Amino acid sequence: MAVKGHLVKELDTLGEHQLREVEEYVAFLKFRSRFMALPSVDEEELTKLYGEFAEEDRQLAEEGIADYTNGLAKEDKQ
């Protein structure tokens, strides 16, 4: 609590402009702390998920390619 008390005393000596700067800095610290708290990415888990869905993605792409080619053919006729 000593740090907080010291900061309060220091804040009492600052002018309005300096207080606005402190307010902006506090907002920045809060913003930054949200990103520091994000969990790190587990590369092994991502690899596992990619493997699980790779075949399904390939099948969907192959099924959709026929529609895509038909659409291109229709555009060419126009």
PDB file with SEQRES, HELIX, SHEET and CRYST1 records, atoms N, CA, C and O in Angstrom:
SEQRES   1 A   78  MET ALA VAL LYS GLY HIS LEU VAL LYS GLU LEU ASP THR          
SEQRES   2 A   78  LEU GLY GLU HIS GLN LEU ARG GLU VAL GLU GLU TYR VAL          
SEQRES   3 A   78  ALA PHE LEU LYS PHE ARG SER ARG PHE MET ALA LEU PRO          
SEQRES   4 A   78  SER VAL ASP GLU GLU GLU LEU THR LYS LEU TYR GLY GLU          
SEQRES   5 A   78  PHE ALA GLU GLU ASP ARG GLN LEU ALA GLU GLU GLY ILE          
SEQRES   6 A   78  ALA ASP TYR THR ASN GLY LEU ALA LYS GLU ASP LYS GLN          
HELIX    1 AA1 ALA A    2  ASP A   12  1                                  11    
HELIX    2 AA2 GLU A   16  MET A   36  1                                  21    
HELIX    3 AA3 GLU A   43  LYS A   77  1                                  35    
CRYST1    1.000    1.000    1.000  90.00  90.00  90.00 P 1           1          
ATOM      1  N   MET A   1       0.822  -1.196   0.000  1.00  0.00           N  
ATOM      2  CA  MET A   1       0.000   0.000   0.000  1.00  0.00           C  
ATOM      3  C   MET A   1       0.861   1.252   0.000  1.00  0.00           C  
ATOM      4  O   MET A   1       0.357   2.337  -0.293  1.00  0.00           O  
ATOM      5  N   ALA A   2       2.125   1.136   0.316  1.00  0.00           N  
ATOM      6  CA  ALA A   2       3.005   2.300   0.354  1.00  0.00           C  
ATOM      7  C   ALA A   2       3.117   2.946  -1.020  1.00  0.00           C  
ATOM      8  O   ALA A   2       3.165   4.171  -1.125  1.00  0.00           O  
ATOM      9  N   VAL A   3       3.157   2.143  -2.066  1.00  0.00           N  
ATOM     10  CA  VAL A   3       3.271   2.683  -3.419  1.00  0.00           C  
ATOM     11  C   VAL A   3       2.024   3.485  -3.771  1.00  0.00           C  
ATOM     12  O   VAL A   3       2.115   4.577  -4.332  1.00  0.00           O  
ATOM     13  N   LYS A   4       0.864   2.937  -3.438  1.00  0.00           N  
ATOM     14  CA  LYS A   4      -0.385   3.628  -3.749  1.00  0.00           C  
ATOM     15  C   LYS A   4      -0.460   4.966  -3.018  1.00  0.00           C  
ATOM     16  O   LYS A   4      -0.848   5.978  -3.603  1.00  0.00           O  
ATOM     17  N   GLY A   5      -0.092   4.968  -1.752  1.00  0.00           N  
ATOM     18  CA  GLY A   5      -0.095   6.210  -0.975  1.00  0.00           C  
ATOM     19  C   GLY A   5       0.856   7.243  -1.555  1.00  0.00           C  
ATOM     20  O   GLY A   5       0.533   8.429  -1.628  1.00  0.00           O  
ATOM     21  N   HIS A   6       2.028   6.786  -1.964  1.00  0.00           N  
ATOM     22  CA  HIS A   6       3.007   7.691  -2.564  1.00  0.00           C  
ATOM     23  C   HIS A   6       2.463   8.268  -3.874  1.00  0.00           C  
ATOM     24  O   HIS A   6       2.617   9.459  -4.143  1.00  0.00           O  
ATOM     25  N   LEU A   7       1.834   7.428  -4.675  1.00  0.00           N  
ATOM     26  CA  LEU A   7       1.267   7.902  -5.938  1.00  0.00           C  
ATOM     27  C   LEU A   7       0.161   8.927  -5.711  1.00  0.00           C  
ATOM     28  O   LEU A   7       0.071   9.917  -6.437  1.00  0.00           O  
ATOM     29  N   VAL A   8      -0.673   8.694  -4.716  1.00  0.00           N  
ATOM     30  CA  VAL A   8      -1.750   9.642  -4.418  1.00  0.00           C  
ATOM     31  C   VAL A   8      -1.163  10.997  -4.044  1.00  0.00           C  
ATOM     32  O   VAL A   8      -1.662  12.031  -4.487  1.00  0.00           O  
ATOM     33  N   LYS A   9      -0.111  11.001  -3.234  1.00  0.00           N  
ATOM     34  CA  LYS A   9       0.541  12.261  -2.858  1.00  0.00           C  
ATOM     35  C   LYS A   9       1.119  12.955  -4.082  1.00  0.00           C  
ATOM     36  O   LYS A   9       0.991  14.170  -4.231  1.00  0.00           O  
ATOM     37  N   GLU A  10       1.751  12.188  -4.954  1.00  0.00           N  
ATOM     38  CA  GLU A  10       2.323  12.769  -6.172  1.00  0.00           C  
ATOM     39  C   GLU A  10       1.230  13.314  -7.087  1.00  0.00           C  
ATOM     40  O   GLU A  10       1.392  14.380  -7.681  1.00  0.00           O  
ATOM     41  N   LEU A  11       0.127  12.594  -7.201  1.00  0.00           N  
ATOM     42  CA  LEU A  11      -0.972  13.055  -8.044  1.00  0.00           C  
ATOM     43  C   LEU A  11      -1.539  14.380  -7.551  1.00  0.00           C  
ATOM     44  O   LEU A  11      -1.955  15.220  -8.348  1.00  0.00           O  
ATOM     45  N   ASP A  12      -1.553  14.560  -6.247  1.00  0.00           N  
ATOM     46  CA  ASP A  12      -2.063  15.810  -5.674  1.00  0.00           C  
ATOM     47  C   ASP A  12      -1.223  17.015  -6.073  1.00  0.00           C  
ATOM     48  O   ASP A  12      -1.704  18.147  -6.021  1.00  0.00           O  
ATOM     49  N   THR A  13       0.019  16.787  -6.468  1.00  0.00           N  
ATOM     50  CA  THR A  13       0.895  17.907  -6.831  1.00  0.00           C  
ATOM     51  C   THR A  13       0.848  18.227  -8.324  1.00  0.00           C  
ATOM     52  O   THR A  13       1.416  19.232  -8.752  1.00  0.00           O  
ATOM     53  N   LEU A  14       0.194  17.407  -9.110  1.00  0.00           N  
ATOM     54  CA  LEU A  14       0.187  17.589 -10.560  1.00  0.00           C  
ATOM     55  C   LEU A  14      -0.911  18.540 -11.018  1.00  0.00           C  
ATOM     56  O   LEU A  14      -1.956  18.678 -10.382  1.00  0.00           O  
ATOM     57  N   GLY A  15      -0.637  19.187 -12.143  1.00  0.00           N  
ATOM     58  CA  GLY A  15      -1.633  20.048 -12.766  1.00  0.00           C  
ATOM     59  C   GLY A  15      -2.605  19.233 -13.603  1.00  0.00           C  
ATOM     60  O   GLY A  15      -2.445  18.024 -13.774  1.00  0.00           O  
ATOM     61  N   GLU A  16      -3.620  19.926 -14.125  1.00  0.00           N  
ATOM     62  CA  GLU A  16      -4.671  19.257 -14.891  1.00  0.00           C  
ATOM     63  C   GLU A  16      -4.117  18.544 -16.129  1.00  0.00           C  
ATOM     64  O   GLU A  16      -4.504  17.413 -16.420  1.00  0.00           O  
ATOM     65  N   HIS A  17      -3.223  19.197 -16.847  1.00  0.00           N  
ATOM     66  CA  HIS A  17      -2.646  18.591 -18.053  1.00  0.00           C  
ATOM     67  C   HIS A  17      -1.864  17.323 -17.712  1.00  0.00           C  
ATOM     68  O   HIS A  17      -1.984  16.311 -18.404  1.00  0.00           O  
ATOM     69  N   GLN A  18      -1.077  17.378 -16.664  1.00  0.00           N  
ATOM     70  CA  GLN A  18      -0.293  16.207 -16.254  1.00  0.00           C  
ATOM     71  C   GLN A  18      -1.205  15.077 -15.780  1.00  0.00           C  
ATOM     72  O   GLN A  18      -0.925  13.903 -16.021  1.00  0.00           O  
ATOM     73  N   LEU A  19      -2.284  15.435 -15.111  1.00  0.00           N  
ATOM     74  CA  LEU A  19      -3.232  14.412 -14.660  1.00  0.00           C  
ATOM     75  C   LEU A  19      -3.884  13.706 -15.851  1.00  0.00           C  
ATOM     76  O   LEU A  19      -4.123  12.500 -15.805  1.00  0.00           O  
ATOM     77  N   ARG A  20      -4.168  14.456 -16.911  1.00  0.00           N  
ATOM     78  CA  ARG A  20      -4.722  13.826 -18.116  1.00  0.00           C  
ATOM     79  C   ARG A  20      -3.720  12.847 -18.719  1.00  0.00           C  
ATOM     80  O   ARG A  20      -4.095  11.773 -19.189  1.00  0.00           O  
ATOM     81  N   GLU A  21      -2.437  13.227 -18.703  1.00  0.00           N  
ATOM     82  CA  GLU A  21      -1.408  12.326 -19.218  1.00  0.00           C  
ATOM     83  C   GLU A  21      -1.326  11.049 -18.380  1.00  0.00           C  
ATOM     84  O   GLU A  21      -1.175   9.952 -18.918  1.00  0.00           O  
ATOM     85  N   VAL A  22      -1.427  11.205 -17.066  1.00  0.00           N  
ATOM     86  CA  VAL A  22      -1.410  10.039 -16.174  1.00  0.00           C  
ATOM     87  C   VAL A  22      -2.630   9.165 -16.456  1.00  0.00           C  
ATOM     88  O   VAL A  22      -2.528   7.938 -16.480  1.00  0.00           O  
ATOM     89  N   GLU A  23      -3.771   9.792 -16.665  1.00  0.00           N  
ATOM     90  CA  GLU A  23      -4.994   9.048 -16.964  1.00  0.00           C  
ATOM     91  C   GLU A  23      -4.835   8.238 -18.253  1.00  0.00           C  
ATOM     92  O   GLU A  23      -5.241   7.077 -18.312  1.00  0.00           O  
ATOM     93  N   GLU A  24      -4.245   8.849 -19.281  1.00  0.00           N  
ATOM     94  CA  GLU A  24      -4.004   8.139 -20.538  1.00  0.00           C  
ATOM     95  C   GLU A  24      -3.040   6.973 -20.333  1.00  0.00           C  
ATOM     96  O   GLU A  24      -3.220   5.900 -20.910  1.00  0.00           O  
ATOM     97  N   TYR A  25      -2.023   7.189 -19.515  1.00  0.00           N  
ATOM     98  CA  TYR A  25      -1.050   6.126 -19.276  1.00  0.00           C  
ATOM     99  C   TYR A  25      -1.690   4.958 -18.520  1.00  0.00           C  
ATOM    100  O   TYR A  25      -1.407   3.796 -18.813  1.00  0.00           O  
ATOM    101  N   VAL A  26      -2.533   5.263 -17.570  1.00  0.00           N  
ATOM    102  CA  VAL A  26      -3.230   4.206 -16.823  1.00  0.00           C  
ATOM    103  C   VAL A  26      -4.128   3.410 -17.775  1.00  0.00           C  
ATOM    104  O   VAL A  26      -4.198   2.184 -17.687  1.00  0.00           O  
ATOM    105  N   ALA A  27      -4.811   4.108 -18.681  1.00  0.00           N  
ATOM    106  CA  ALA A  27      -5.647   3.414 -19.666  1.00  0.00           C  
ATOM    107  C   ALA A  27      -4.787   2.509 -20.543  1.00  0.00           C  
ATOM    108  O   ALA A  27      -5.184   1.388 -20.861  1.00  0.00           O  
ATOM    109  N   PHE A  28      -3.605   2.998 -20.935  1.00  0.00           N  
ATOM    110  CA  PHE A  28      -2.689   2.185 -21.735  1.00  0.00           C  
ATOM    111  C   PHE A  28      -2.248   0.943 -20.968  1.00  0.00           C  
ATOM    112  O   PHE A  28      -2.209  -0.150 -21.534  1.00  0.00           O  
ATOM    113  N   LEU A  29      -1.916   1.097 -19.693  1.00  0.00           N  
ATOM    114  CA  LEU A  29      -1.481  -0.048 -18.887  1.00  0.00           C  
ATOM    115  C   LEU A  29      -2.583  -1.099 -18.789  1.00  0.00           C  
ATOM    116  O   LEU A  29      -2.313  -2.297 -18.874  1.00  0.00           O  
ATOM    117  N   LYS A  30      -3.815  -0.653 -18.610  1.00  0.00           N  
ATOM    118  CA  LYS A  30      -4.936  -1.595 -18.542  1.00  0.00           C  
ATOM    119  C   LYS A  30      -5.127  -2.300 -19.875  1.00  0.00           C  
ATOM    120  O   LYS A  30      -5.368  -3.507 -19.912  1.00  0.00           O  
ATOM    121  N   PHE A  31      -5.021  -1.552 -20.974  1.00  0.00           N  
ATOM    122  CA  PHE A  31      -5.152  -2.124 -22.309  1.00  0.00           C  
ATOM    123  C   PHE A  31      -4.070  -3.166 -22.547  1.00  0.00           C  
ATOM    124  O   PHE A  31      -4.357  -4.267 -23.019  1.00  0.00           O  
ATOM    125  N   ARG A  32      -2.835  -2.826 -22.224  1.00  0.00           N  
ATOM    126  CA  ARG A  32      -1.705  -3.727 -22.433  1.00  0.00           C  
ATOM    127  C   ARG A  32      -1.835  -4.993 -21.586  1.00  0.00           C  
ATOM    128  O   ARG A  32      -1.478  -6.082 -22.036  1.00  0.00           O  
ATOM    129  N   SER A  33      -2.340  -4.853 -20.373  1.00  0.00           N  
ATOM    130  CA  SER A  33      -2.444  -6.020 -19.492  1.00  0.00           C  
ATOM    131  C   SER A  33      -3.447  -7.035 -20.022  1.00  0.00           C  
ATOM    132  O   SER A  33      -3.320  -8.227 -19.742  1.00  0.00           O  
ATOM    133  N   ARG A  34      -4.442  -6.585 -20.783  1.00  0.00           N  
ATOM    134  CA  ARG A  34      -5.403  -7.529 -21.365  1.00  0.00           C  
ATOM    135  C   ARG A  34      -4.720  -8.446 -22.366  1.00  0.00           C  
ATOM    136  O   ARG A  34      -5.047  -9.629 -22.449  1.00  0.00           O  
ATOM    137  N   PHE A  35      -3.775  -7.910 -23.125  1.00  0.00           N  
ATOM    138  CA  PHE A  35      -3.089  -8.724 -24.119  1.00  0.00           C  
ATOM    139  C   PHE A  35      -2.028  -9.610 -23.492  1.00  0.00           C  
ATOM    140  O   PHE A  35      -1.744 -10.690 -24.010  1.00  0.00           O  
ATOM    141  N   MET A  36      -1.449  -9.185 -22.411  1.00  0.00           N  
ATOM    142  CA  MET A  36      -0.438  -9.996 -21.742  1.00  0.00           C  
ATOM    143  C   MET A  36      -1.081 -11.199 -21.064  1.00  0.00           C  
ATOM    144  O   MET A  36      -0.423 -12.213 -20.829  1.00  0.00           O  
ATOM    145  N   ALA A  37      -2.369 -11.083 -20.750  1.00  0.00           N  
ATOM    146  CA  ALA A  37      -3.063 -12.160 -20.049  1.00  0.00           C  
ATOM    147  C   ALA A  37      -3.577 -13.242 -21.002  1.00  0.00           C  
ATOM    148  O   ALA A  37      -4.054 -14.286 -20.556  1.00  0.00           O  
ATOM    149  N   LEU A  38      -3.481 -12.994 -22.314  1.00  0.00           N  
ATOM    150  CA  LEU A  38      -3.957 -13.998 -23.264  1.00  0.00           C  
ATOM    151  C   LEU A  38      -3.103 -15.257 -23.177  1.00  0.00           C  
ATOM    152  O   LEU A  38      -1.880 -15.172 -23.067  1.00  0.00           O  
ATOM    153  N   PRO A  39      -3.736 -16.414 -23.227  1.00  0.00           N  
ATOM    154  CA  PRO A  39      -2.956 -17.656 -23.168  1.00  0.00           C  
ATOM    155  C   PRO A  39      -2.127 -17.829 -24.441  1.00  0.00           C  
ATOM    156  O   PRO A  39      -2.505 -17.371 -25.519  1.00  0.00           O  
ATOM    157  N   SER A  40      -1.022 -18.483 -24.288  1.00  0.00           N  
ATOM    158  CA  SER A  40      -0.166 -18.716 -25.452  1.00  0.00           C  
ATOM    159  C   SER A  40      -0.772 -19.812 -26.326  1.00  0.00           C  
ATOM    160  O   SER A  40      -1.563 -20.632 -25.859  1.00  0.00           O  
ATOM    161  N   VAL A  41      -0.395 -19.809 -27.580  1.00  0.00           N  
ATOM    162  CA  VAL A  41      -0.909 -20.785 -28.538  1.00  0.00           C  
ATOM    163  C   VAL A  41      -0.142 -22.092 -28.385  1.00  0.00           C  
ATOM    164  O   VAL A  41       1.089 -22.107 -28.368  1.00  0.00           O  
ATOM    165  N   ASP A  42      -0.879 -23.173 -28.275  1.00  0.00           N  
ATOM    166  CA  ASP A  42      -0.278 -24.497 -28.181  1.00  0.00           C  
ATOM    167  C   ASP A  42      -0.140 -25.058 -29.593  1.00  0.00           C  
ATOM    168  O   ASP A  42      -1.121 -25.494 -30.196  1.00  0.00           O  
ATOM    169  N   GLU A  43       1.077 -25.041 -30.110  1.00  0.00           N  
ATOM    170  CA  GLU A  43       1.328 -25.485 -31.485  1.00  0.00           C  
ATOM    171  C   GLU A  43       0.912 -26.939 -31.704  1.00  0.00           C  
ATOM    172  O   GLU A  43       0.397 -27.279 -32.769  1.00  0.00           O  
ATOM    173  N   GLU A  44       1.127 -27.787 -30.720  1.00  0.00           N  
ATOM    174  CA  GLU A  44       0.746 -29.195 -30.861  1.00  0.00           C  
ATOM    175  C   GLU A  44      -0.765 -29.346 -31.002  1.00  0.00           C  
ATOM    176  O   GLU A  44      -1.246 -30.155 -31.796  1.00  0.00           O  
ATOM    177  N   GLU A  45      -1.501 -28.568 -30.234  1.00  0.00           N  
ATOM    178  CA  GLU A  45      -2.965 -28.616 -30.308  1.00  0.00           C  
ATOM    179  C   GLU A  45      -3.442 -28.126 -31.675  1.00  0.00           C  
ATOM    180  O   GLU A  45      -4.355 -28.705 -32.263  1.00  0.00           O  
ATOM    181  N   LEU A  46      -2.822 -27.057 -32.176  1.00  0.00           N  
ATOM    182  CA  LEU A  46      -3.196 -26.563 -33.503  1.00  0.00           C  
ATOM    183  C   LEU A  46      -2.909 -27.598 -34.585  1.00  0.00           C  
ATOM    184  O   LEU A  46      -3.710 -27.778 -35.501  1.00  0.00           O  
ATOM    185  N   THR A  47      -1.780 -28.272 -34.483  1.00  0.00           N  
ATOM    186  CA  THR A  47      -1.425 -29.309 -35.454  1.00  0.00           C  
ATOM    187  C   THR A  47      -2.444 -30.439 -35.418  1.00  0.00           C  
ATOM    188  O   THR A  47      -2.856 -30.947 -36.461  1.00  0.00           O  
ATOM    189  N   LYS A  48      -2.845 -30.826 -34.222  1.00  0.00           N  
ATOM    190  CA  LYS A  48      -3.832 -31.894 -34.061  1.00  0.00           C  
ATOM    191  C   LYS A  48      -5.171 -31.486 -34.680  1.00  0.00           C  
ATOM    192  O   LYS A  48      -5.795 -32.271 -35.394  1.00  0.00           O  
ATOM    193  N   LEU A  49      -5.608 -30.260 -34.405  1.00  0.00           N  
ATOM    194  CA  LEU A  49      -6.872 -29.779 -34.961  1.00  0.00           C  
ATOM    195  C   LEU A  49      -6.806 -29.681 -36.485  1.00  0.00           C  
ATOM    196  O   LEU A  49      -7.761 -30.031 -37.179  1.00  0.00           O  
ATOM    197  N   TYR A  50      -5.689 -29.211 -36.988  1.00  0.00           N  
ATOM    198  CA  TYR A  50      -5.516 -29.115 -38.439  1.00  0.00           C  
ATOM    199  C   TYR A  50      -5.641 -30.498 -39.079  1.00  0.00           C  
ATOM    200  O   TYR A  50      -6.290 -30.664 -40.112  1.00  0.00           O  
ATOM    201  N   GLY A  51      -5.016 -31.470 -38.455  1.00  0.00           N  
ATOM    202  CA  GLY A  51      -5.082 -32.834 -38.967  1.00  0.00           C  
ATOM    203  C   GLY A  51      -6.493 -33.385 -38.948  1.00  0.00           C  
ATOM    204  O   GLY A  51      -6.902 -34.087 -39.873  1.00  0.00           O  
ATOM    205  N   GLU A  52      -7.241 -33.070 -37.895  1.00  0.00           N  
ATOM    206  CA  GLU A  52      -8.610 -33.573 -37.774  1.00  0.00           C  
ATOM    207  C   GLU A  52      -9.519 -33.022 -38.871  1.00  0.00           C  
ATOM    208  O   GLU A  52     -10.393 -33.732 -39.368  1.00  0.00           O  
ATOM    209  N   PHE A  53      -9.319 -31.778 -39.244  1.00  0.00           N  
ATOM    210  CA  PHE A  53     -10.236 -31.133 -40.173  1.00  0.00           C  
ATOM    211  C   PHE A  53      -9.697 -31.025 -41.595  1.00  0.00           C  
ATOM    212  O   PHE A  53     -10.413 -30.555 -42.480  1.00  0.00           O  
ATOM    213  N   ALA A  54      -8.475 -31.438 -41.838  1.00  0.00           N  
ATOM    214  CA  ALA A  54      -7.874 -31.309 -43.166  1.00  0.00           C  
ATOM    215  C   ALA A  54      -8.650 -32.106 -44.213  1.00  0.00           C  
ATOM    216  O   ALA A  54      -8.920 -31.597 -45.301  1.00  0.00           O  
ATOM    217  N   GLU A  55      -9.004 -33.330 -43.902  1.00  0.00           N  
ATOM    218  CA  GLU A  55      -9.726 -34.174 -44.862  1.00  0.00           C  
ATOM    219  C   GLU A  55     -11.105 -33.595 -45.165  1.00  0.00           C  
ATOM    220  O   GLU A  55     -11.528 -33.558 -46.321  1.00  0.00           O  
ATOM    221  N   GLU A  56     -11.796 -33.149 -44.132  1.00  0.00           N  
ATOM    222  CA  GLU A  56     -13.117 -32.549 -44.335  1.00  0.00           C  
ATOM    223  C   GLU A  56     -13.004 -31.290 -45.196  1.00  0.00           C  
ATOM    224  O   GLU A  56     -13.823 -31.076 -46.089  1.00  0.00           O  
ATOM    225  N   ASP A  57     -12.009 -30.467 -44.937  1.00  0.00           N  
ATOM    226  CA  ASP A  57     -11.798 -29.259 -45.735  1.00  0.00           C  
ATOM    227  C   ASP A  57     -11.527 -29.604 -47.194  1.00  0.00           C  
ATOM    228  O   ASP A  57     -12.053 -28.954 -48.098  1.00  0.00           O  
ATOM    229  N   ARG A  58     -10.712 -30.623 -47.421  1.00  0.00           N  
ATOM    230  CA  ARG A  58     -10.388 -31.041 -48.788  1.00  0.00           C  
ATOM    231  C   ARG A  58     -11.648 -31.500 -49.513  1.00  0.00           C  
ATOM    232  O   ARG A  58     -11.870 -31.143 -50.670  1.00  0.00           O  
ATOM    233  N   GLN A  59     -12.472 -32.291 -48.829  1.00  0.00           N  
ATOM    234  CA  GLN A  59     -13.709 -32.789 -49.439  1.00  0.00           C  
ATOM    235  C   GLN A  59     -14.654 -31.635 -49.780  1.00  0.00           C  
ATOM    236  O   GLN A  59     -15.245 -31.611 -50.860  1.00  0.00           O  
ATOM    237  N   LEU A  60     -14.793 -30.697 -48.873  1.00  0.00           N  
ATOM    238  CA  LEU A  60     -15.664 -29.546 -49.134  1.00  0.00           C  
ATOM    239  C   LEU A  60     -15.156 -28.736 -50.319  1.00  0.00           C  
ATOM    240  O   LEU A  60     -15.942 -28.262 -51.140  1.00  0.00           O  
ATOM    241  N   ALA A  61     -13.846 -28.580 -50.403  1.00  0.00           N  
ATOM    242  CA  ALA A  61     -13.262 -27.839 -51.523  1.00  0.00           C  
ATOM    243  C   ALA A  61     -13.514 -28.558 -52.837  1.00  0.00           C  
ATOM    244  O   ALA A  61     -13.838 -27.924 -53.842  1.00  0.00           O  
ATOM    245  N   GLU A  62     -13.368 -29.868 -52.837  1.00  0.00           N  
ATOM    246  CA  GLU A  62     -13.598 -30.640 -54.065  1.00  0.00           C  
ATOM    247  C   GLU A  62     -15.063 -30.600 -54.480  1.00  0.00           C  
ATOM    248  O   GLU A  62     -15.373 -30.530 -55.669  1.00  0.00           O  
ATOM    249  N   GLU A  63     -15.960 -30.643 -53.504  1.00  0.00           N  
ATOM    250  CA  GLU A  63     -17.385 -30.575 -53.817  1.00  0.00           C  
ATOM    251  C   GLU A  63     -17.749 -29.202 -54.367  1.00  0.00           C  
ATOM    252  O   GLU A  63     -18.579 -29.090 -55.269  1.00  0.00           O  
ATOM    253  N   GLY A  64     -17.141 -28.179 -53.833  1.00  0.00           N  
ATOM    254  CA  GLY A  64     -17.457 -26.816 -54.252  1.00  0.00           C  
ATOM    255  C   GLY A  64     -16.826 -26.416 -55.565  1.00  0.00           C  
ATOM    256  O   GLY A  64     -17.291 -25.473 -56.205  1.00  0.00           O  
ATOM    257  N   ILE A  65     -15.779 -27.104 -55.986  1.00  0.00           N  
ATOM    258  CA  ILE A  65     -15.085 -26.720 -57.212  1.00  0.00           C  
ATOM    259  C   ILE A  65     -15.981 -26.899 -58.433  1.00  0.00           C  
ATOM    260  O   ILE A  65     -15.874 -26.132 -59.389  1.00  0.00           O  
ATOM    261  N   ALA A  66     -16.859 -27.893 -58.418  1.00  0.00           N  
ATOM    262  CA  ALA A  66     -17.779 -28.108 -59.542  1.00  0.00           C  
ATOM    263  C   ALA A  66     -18.725 -26.913 -59.681  1.00  0.00           C  
ATOM    264  O   ALA A  66     -18.945 -26.419 -60.787  1.00  0.00           O  
ATOM    265  N   ASP A  67     -19.278 -26.453 -58.569  1.00  0.00           N  
ATOM    266  CA  ASP A  67     -20.152 -25.277 -58.604  1.00  0.00           C  
ATOM    267  C   ASP A  67     -19.392 -24.051 -59.100  1.00  0.00           C  
ATOM    268  O   ASP A  67     -19.922 -23.247 -59.867  1.00  0.00           O  
ATOM    269  N   TYR A  68     -18.167 -23.919 -58.663  1.00  0.00           N  
ATOM    270  CA  TYR A  68     -17.336 -22.785 -59.058  1.00  0.00           C  
ATOM    271  C   TYR A  68     -17.091 -22.803 -60.570  1.00  0.00           C  
ATOM    272  O   TYR A  68     -17.221 -21.777 -61.238  1.00  0.00           O  
ATOM    273  N   THR A  69     -16.737 -23.973 -61.101  1.00  0.00           N  
ATOM    274  CA  THR A  69     -16.471 -24.082 -62.547  1.00  0.00           C  
ATOM    275  C   THR A  69     -17.746 -23.833 -63.341  1.00  0.00           C  
ATOM    276  O   THR A  69     -17.702 -23.187 -64.388  1.00  0.00           O  
ATOM    277  N   ASN A  70     -18.867 -24.330 -62.866  1.00  0.00           N  
ATOM    278  CA  ASN A  70     -20.143 -24.065 -63.542  1.00  0.00           C  
ATOM    279  C   ASN A  70     -20.452 -22.572 -63.552  1.00  0.00           C  
ATOM    280  O   ASN A  70     -20.921 -22.037 -64.557  1.00  0.00           O  
ATOM    281  N   GLY A  71     -20.192 -21.914 -62.452  1.00  0.00           N  
ATOM    282  CA  GLY A  71     -20.409 -20.467 -62.371  1.00  0.00           C  
ATOM    283  C   GLY A  71     -19.521 -19.709 -63.340  1.00  0.00           C  
ATOM    284  O   GLY A  71     -19.965 -18.756 -63.980  1.00  0.00           O  
ATOM    285  N   LEU A  72     -18.269 -20.128 -63.449  1.00  0.00           N  
ATOM    286  CA  LEU A  72     -17.357 -19.483 -64.397  1.00  0.00           C  
ATOM    287  C   LEU A  72     -17.830 -19.692 -65.834  1.00  0.00           C  
ATOM    288  O   LEU A  72     -17.772 -18.777 -66.655  1.00  0.00           O  
ATOM    289  N   ALA A  73     -18.294 -20.898 -66.125  1.00  0.00           N  
ATOM    290  CA  ALA A  73     -18.786 -21.193 -67.475  1.00  0.00           C  
ATOM    291  C   ALA A  73     -19.992 -20.318 -67.809  1.00  0.00           C  
ATOM    292  O   ALA A  73     -20.105 -19.823 -68.930  1.00  0.00           O  
ATOM    293  N   LYS A  74     -20.892 -20.125 -66.845  1.00  0.00           N  
ATOM    294  CA  LYS A  74     -22.065 -19.269 -67.059  1.00  0.00           C  
ATOM    295  C   LYS A  74     -21.635 -17.827 -67.306  1.00  0.00           C  
ATOM    296  O   LYS A  74     -22.197 -17.150 -68.167  1.00  0.00           O  
ATOM    297  N   GLU A  75     -20.647 -17.359 -66.560  1.00  0.00           N  
ATOM    298  CA  GLU A  75     -20.152 -15.994 -66.758  1.00  0.00           C  
ATOM    299  C   GLU A  75     -19.554 -15.831 -68.146  1.00  0.00           C  
ATOM    300  O   GLU A  75     -19.740 -14.796 -68.788  1.00  0.00           O  
ATOM    301  N   ASP A  76     -18.845 -16.836 -68.607  1.00  0.00           N  
ATOM    302  CA  ASP A  76     -18.225 -16.765 -69.935  1.00  0.00           C  
ATOM    303  C   ASP A  76     -19.277 -16.679 -71.042  1.00  0.00           C  
ATOM    304  O   ASP A  76     -19.050 -16.037 -72.067  1.00  0.00           O  
ATOM    305  N   LYS A  77     -20.415 -17.318 -70.835  1.00  0.00           N  
ATOM    306  CA  LYS A  77     -21.481 -17.314 -71.841  1.00  0.00           C  
ATOM    307  C   LYS A  77     -22.182 -15.959 -71.915  1.00  0.00           C  
ATOM    308  O   LYS A  77     -22.764 -15.620 -72.945  1.00  0.00           O  
ATOM    309  N   GLN A  78     -22.131 -15.200 -70.856  1.00  0.00           N  
ATOM    310  CA  GLN A  78     -22.842 -13.908 -70.805  1.00  0.00           C  
ATOM    311  C   GLN A  78     -22.135 -12.850 -71.566  1.00  0.00           C  
ATOM    312  O   GLN A  78     -22.601 -11.712 -71.620  1.00  0.00           O  
TER     313      GLN A  78                                                      
END                                                                             
